[in-house]
């Protein structure tokens, strides 16, 4: 049985390699580096060397859709597996149908091809290391702004576009796809209003496509740190741009830094968004867009905190700043009226 399985895996991998050589017009290809394993043991991302091709190297995301039991937080449930399977299907669709719409102001890896066989699939992408070789763990404010500029341009390009083939509601913490984590929430007031908060974000007038997992690890920096490209589009879909911004802030800044700098960084994001919208969607009423999204920023922070309280209550992003946002959203009379109005409509 083990010998048979080994032969089958080798056969599948050889079929993929044949496909890779064909689409890159190379005489042969070889895996030279495993960049990382995929979350929960669903596969790996590797770098391949090509021979006799105009392309020197490519990055390959190899996904195995068999159910995994390796979730690092213990969330290896059927819901988790179904979500993962759909996320990889959506990511493949993103690269095949949407990726090319991005421009140099929101750089993404060029899509080269995709191949599937049985429960395995491969996504073949440009190797960003050629132009974006750096990964940052402790970015300075100029580097944070470079990422915010990327997000602003990304959101501007996809304003008011229906997320066909993507998640109807983007982000990996979307309430509808997280029933297991929702049941674990002990903050009863937030739990009771979670669906109303979700409605506020999902029913806002100005929708865009959100990256859905805009953490620092998914941004690749140029040598001079003045440009970035983004990767990992498993949870790309419709939504308010503030979801990406709130999540990105949480990964880059501590509670005290957020209290000091969040407003200035939001100002920078909206300045970049204004320039991008004027270029790509000049008919948009930007003042109305900015007002709506600024008002929804605390709501996006609260929505993210809701997920974290169920998923990992000790997470560092559950801090004084974000808990303050929760208190603001739950305690604001004006916000409660807006929530009720949205629900009634």
Secondary structure, 3 states (H helix, E strand, C coil): CHHHHHHHHHHHHHHHHHHHHHHHCCCEEEEEEEEEECHHHCEEEEEEEEECCCCCEEEEEEEECCCCCCCCCCCCCHHHHHHHHHHHHHHHHHHHHHHHHCCHHHEECCEEEEEEECCEEEEEEECHHHCCCECCCCCCHHHHHHHHHHHHHHHHHCCCCCCCCCECCCCCCCHHHCHHHHHCCCCHHHHHHHHHHHHHHHCCCCCEEECCCCCHHHEEECCCCCCEEECCCCCCEEECCHHHHHHHHHHHCCHHHHHHHHHHHHHHHHHHHHHHHHHHCCCCCHHHHHHHHHHHHHHHHHHHHHHHHHHCCCCCCCCHHHHHHHHHHHHCHHHHHHHHHHHHC
